[in-house]
């Protein structure tokens, strides 16, 4: 298994509080992704990174920000959590960008977030 | 826009039987790649199989194989000799050219029944 960890694995928080989720990899892969998974929606991309300090928005980026100061860490921040952000969050890594047919993504174990 | 559609939200199959999960996609690209991912109850996403669009031969990985119909933009997954451990959500994904990330379908929940 690819070396990807996510922390915390479970979190309960209140509406309006800031929340930061961490993704850590030991594979030295350049590309990192944050997804959320919700019933009926499958996996939706929030943000992704194609290098240190290089990030871009995905399909559902509103209300989320990211940072990548080191290759191995990709942080997802909910500045002011809302109940609609209750979800399971997955981090993924790959060593190739999309479009070249080599994007085998490796996923972390997921973080279950509940916003009350 | 590139899209991936999985029309079967849930399926079930008897142990040792064969089951086929459907996936259709839409892309204007000629070169692309398709994937099937498995997500068991542990929630970790696991790559099952991948197919290069330029290859006519269908990909096979042990009990897992695909039926890739490029003209019809169809990419179904066949699981032979189903096992209880195959119980999971299965996601179809498209890697279209353009330097953007994968596009996922909404998933099919497969239950293998003893």
Interface residues (C-beta under 8 A of the other chain):
Chain A: X31 X33 X40 X41 X42 X43 X44 X45 X48 X58 X88 X90 X92 X97 X98 X99 X100 X101 X102 X103 X104 X105 X106 X107 X108 X109 X110
Chain B: X6 X31 X32 X33 X35 X37 X42 X43 X44 X45 X46 X47 X50 X52 X91 X95 X96 X97 X98 X99 X100 X101 X102 X104 X105 X106 X107
